[in-house]
């Protein structure tokens, strides 16, 4: 017999311990519980203030509770929320037009997450290859240390075994190459490959920028073999590097691009972008999703896109990115025993620890949090910074101050 529904649950006191009691333990969240945000500022249950340099893992590009987005969401919430996919809607049509006009693409498919966008991209690539060349052309090439989602398919494509252990047997015909290694790419990409998927800037793998020569070689090999080149810009896209999408920084055009995270600024929405020719492969009934492209998601995503895709806004991102990099390079120079280098692009940077500090990026993250700064890690050897794109120079200076305070405390305790 089902338990009686508690109609007072909305107001019931909850704590971090509640997570351990009722949620599936797929995460190990921080001890503090954020309850309110504005811009890059967050406050927890005790009222303590934090400067957020995570933006929800590169999601809240316009900051927490951005008033422009609050207005758009409120307006749409009072108009139309959801329709089944037997109907289209005006917001999604406007969003599709805006994204295709702003990029190489002719067509868009909307879903809810980066993993779903990559699933759609990989399914499209396989179906296109089967239709055009035959079933033998089905192999997918990805890079070691990549990350493309948490579904069984996308986690298998991602080149990190820690995410696939215990989930075998894995989908077949997926191979991995070394990121930025042209020889590795040439050896792996043959006529049986249907797709090569790559992050132009690896995020979870350590904030590693793609070499232009490597990405160009992938483009050339795909063109030569008839494979499709998929750029996963779930984390590095939507203005994060100072261009609307990072492929624009290289001048290398993919066949398919995936976007999510910042596209909805925290509201679940994602997109797969491609050409007329390739889109025709996914005919009626071949793929779908219940919530993808509903009016709420599309309205918010369009507002985010129109806010970010302005010359002055993107110029400021580049300016802020340069300021953050120079600040972190000075930090690394002042703490050479802790940090070895700074890498990344725009407002997605990784500060790599020295050999003496290997495995301790989490310690730095926890120390910074205790002092009121939220940062990310990318593996156990990289402190990752991904502040909202609206970050100010003063906030960058404050993050630097707190990091220095935190490092001094760790060094003193060592």
N, C-alpha and C positions, 0 to 999 in steps of 0.2 A: 504494500500500500504506500502511495506517495506521501511524503511528509507534507504537513500543512504549509501552505504558502505564507511566508512572513511578510505582510504588507508594510512593515516598518523597516525593511532591510535598507531602504534608501538612506535612512538616518542612523543606522546602526554604527557604533564606533568600530573602526578597523585600524590595524597597525601593520607593520612589516611582518609580524608573526602570522597574520591572517593569510599572507601569501603561502607560507609553509603549511598551513592547515587545509587550504581549499583549492589551490591552483596546482596544476601539473608542474613538477619541478624542472621545467626545461630551461629556466634561467636561475641565476643567483643574483638578484637585484641588490642594490645598495641598501644599507640599513635605514636611510632616511626616505621619506615618502613625499615627493613634491605634490603640492595641492593647488598652486596658483602661479601663473606666469604672465609676463608682459615684456615683449621685446626679447632681450637676452637675459632678463632677470627672472629668477625662480625663487619660490619660498616653500619650505617644507612644513610638515604638520606642527612643528614647534615654533614656526615663524622665522627660522633662520634663512638668511638670504644667500643665494648662490648666483655667480656669473656663469651662464651656460655657454660653454664653447663646444658643445656636442651637437646642438640643434636637432636632438632626437636621431642621431646618426645621419647627419646631412639631410634632414627632412624639413625642419622648420626654417626654410630659407629666408622667410620674411619675419621671423621671430614668433614668439608666443602671442596668441590673441591679437594678431594684427587687425586693427580696426577696419581696414579695407575689406579683409576677408570675412570678418564678423558681419559686416553689413551685407556682403554678397550672400553669405550663408543664410542669414536671417530672411533676406528678401526671397530667396529660393525656397526656404523652408515654409514660407507662407504661400507658395505658389504650386509646386509640384515636386514630390520626392522621388517617386520610382514608377517605372513602367516595365512590363515584361518585354523581352526582346522581339516580340511580334510587332512592336511599335518603335519608332524613333522619337526624338524630342529635339526641341530647338537648341538648348544649351550644348548638346553633344555635337550637333551639326556645326555650330559656331566654333566649338573647340577644334573639331576636325579641320575646318577651313583655316583656322589660325595656325595650327601646327604644320600643316602641309605648306602653307604660304611662307612659313619661317624657316623651313628646312628643305633638304633634298627630296623629301618624300611626296608622294601623290595620294597615299591612302593611310588611314590610321585604324587600328583596332584597340579598343579600350577594355581594360580589365581592372583588377584591384590591387595588385602588388607586383614588385619586380620579378618575383618567381613566376607569376602567371604570364607576364610580358615575355619573359625568356622562354617559357614553355611554348607560347604561341609562335615565337620566332623559330624555335627549333622544329616544331611540328610543320610550320610552313616550309622550312628548308628541306626537310625529309620528303614531304609530299611533292614539292616542286621537282626535286631530283628524281623521285620515282616516276612522276608523270613524263618528265622530259628525257631522262636517260635510262630508267629502269631500276629495279629493286636493288641491284648491286651497288648503286651509288648512295650509300646510307651512312657512311662513317662521319662522325663529328669530331672535330679537333678543338681542344681548349688548352689552356695553359695551367701548369702547376701553380699552386697558390692563388688561383682565381676563386671568385665567389659569384655564383649566378642564381642563388635561391636555395630553398630548403625542401622543395618537393623531391621525390625520389629521382626523377629525371634530372632536374637542375643541380641537385647536390652531387649527382654522379658526374655531371659535366664539369662542375667545379673541381679544381685539382687539389683538394685538401682531404686526405684520407681520414682525418679525425672526424669529419662530418658524415662519412659513409660507413664507418665501422659498426657492425651489428645489423646493418640493413641489407646485407647481401641475400640473394643474388641481385646484382645491379644491372641496369639496362645495358645491353651490349653495344658494340661498335662505337665506343667512345675512347679516344686516345688523347694524351696530353703531351705538350711540348714545353720547353723552357722559355719563360717570358723573356723577351728581348734577345733571343738567340736565333739568328737567321738560319744558321745551319740546321738547327733542330726543326725549324719550320719546313725547310726544303726537304728534309728527310721524311717528314710525316705526311705532307699534303700531296696526295696523288689523285688519280682519276676516280677513285672510289669514295672520295670525300664529298659530302653534300654541303657541309657548312664548317666555317671556322668562326668561333665566338671568342671575343676578346674584350677586356676592359681597356680603353685607351689610357686609363690611369687606374691601376689596381688599388682597391681600397682595403678590404679585409686582409689582403695578402701582404700588407705592409706599407701602403701608400707609395707605390712604385710607379713612376711615370713611364709610359711607353716611349721607346726610341722611335723617332720618325722613320728611320730606315727600316726598322723591324715592321712597323705597321704598314709601310708602303710595300714591303716584300709580301706581307699577307695579302694585301690588295692585289698585287700582281699575280701571286700564285692562285688565288681564287678566280681571277679572270681567266687565267690560263687553263685551269682544270674544270671550270664550270661550277665551282663551289660558290656558295653565298657567304659573304663576309658580314658578320653580325657584330655590331658595336654595342656592348652593354654599357649604357651610360646611366644606369639606375642611380649610382652614387655621384658620379663626376659631372653629370649633365645639369640642365636647368640653371645655368649661370654660375655654377660653383667655381669654374676656372676663369671666369671673365668673358667667356663666349657663351651664347645660349646653350650650345652643345659643344663638347670638347673636340669632336671631329673637325670642327671649323678651325681650331687652332692649328691643325696639321694640314688642312687642305686635302684630306683623304676621305673619300666618300664611301660609306658602307652600302650594302644592299638592304640591310635591315638595321634599325636602331631601336633599342628599348629604353624606356624612361619610366621612373616611378618616384619614390621618395619625395623630393622637393616639388614634384608636379602638383601635389595636393596640399603641401605645407602641413601635413599631419592627417588630412582626410584621405582615406584609402582610395587611390586611383593610380592607374598605370597605363602606358601606351606602348604599342608596337607600331613603328612607322616603317613603311616600305613603298615600293613603286607600283604603278598600275599593273604591270606585267606580272609581278610576283603575287600581288594581292589576289589576282584572279584565280590563283591556285586554291585558295580557301573559299570554295563555293558554298552555297547555302546549305547549312546543316553540318559542315565539316568541322566547325569549331564554334565555341560559344562560352558565355558566362552569364550568370543571372544578373549580377549587379553592375557589370562593366558598362561605363558610359551612362549611368543613370543621371537624371537632371541635377541632383545635388552635387555629385562628384564633378560633373562637367562644368557646372557654374563656378565652383571653387577653383578648379584647374585653369579655366580660362582667365579668371581674375589673377591668379598667380603668374600665368604666362604673360599677360599683358603688362603686369607690373615689372617683371624681370626683363622682358625683351624690349628694353629702351636703351638707346645709346648711353645716356647719362648714367643710368643705373649700372650697366655693365662696365662702364669706365671706372666707376667708383669701386666695383668689386676688384678690378685689376689693381687699383690704387691701394685698397685695403689689403689685398693679397701680398703686394710688395712690402707693405708696412709690417704685416705679420711675419713674413719670411725674414726680413732684416732683423726684426726683434728676436725671433727664435735663433737666428744665426749668431747674434750677439750673446744670447743666453748660452748656446752651446759652447761658444768660445770662452765664456766666463766659467763654465762648469765642464771642462774637458775630461774630467774623471768620470762624468756621468753620460754625456752626450757626444756622439761621434759625427753626426751629420744631420742636416735638414733636407727633406726632399718632398716632392709633390708639386702642385700647381694651384694658383689662385688661393682660395680659402679652404683648401683641403691639403693639409701639410702633415708630414710625419717627422717626428724628432726621434732619431735612432739612437739607442743607448750603446755604450761602449761594451767591449767584451767583459769587462769587470762587472757590468750591471746587467748582463744578459739574463733574461727571465724575470726582470724586476719592473717592467713597465707598469704592472698593476700596483706595485708599491707607490710609485709616483702618482698614479691616478688617485689612489686612496688618500694620500697625503694632501694633494691639491683639493680634493673634496672636503676634507676636514677643515681646510682653510677657506672654503667658500668658492672654489672654482671647479666646475665640472668639465672634465676632458675625457677623451676616449683612448682606447688602446687599439692597436692593429697587430695582433699577436702579442707575445710576451716581451718583445724587444723594441717596440715602437709606441711612443705616445702620439696619439692622433688628435689633431685640432681641426674642427669643422664648425666654426661659429656661423651664426646666421649671416646672410649676405649683407645685412644692414648694420653690421658691427662698426663701431666708431673707433677712431684712433685712441681715444681715452680708454675704451674698454680693452683694446689690445694692450695698452700700457698697464692696466690693472691686472690683466691675466698674467703678464710678465712678472709683475710684483708678487703675485700670489705664488707663481711657480718658483720664484727665487726663495721666497719664505719657506715653501714646502721642501725644496731641495736642501736648504740650510738645516732644516730640522732632521731630515733623513741622514745627512752627512754627520751631523752632531751625534746622532744616536748610533751610528755605525761603529 
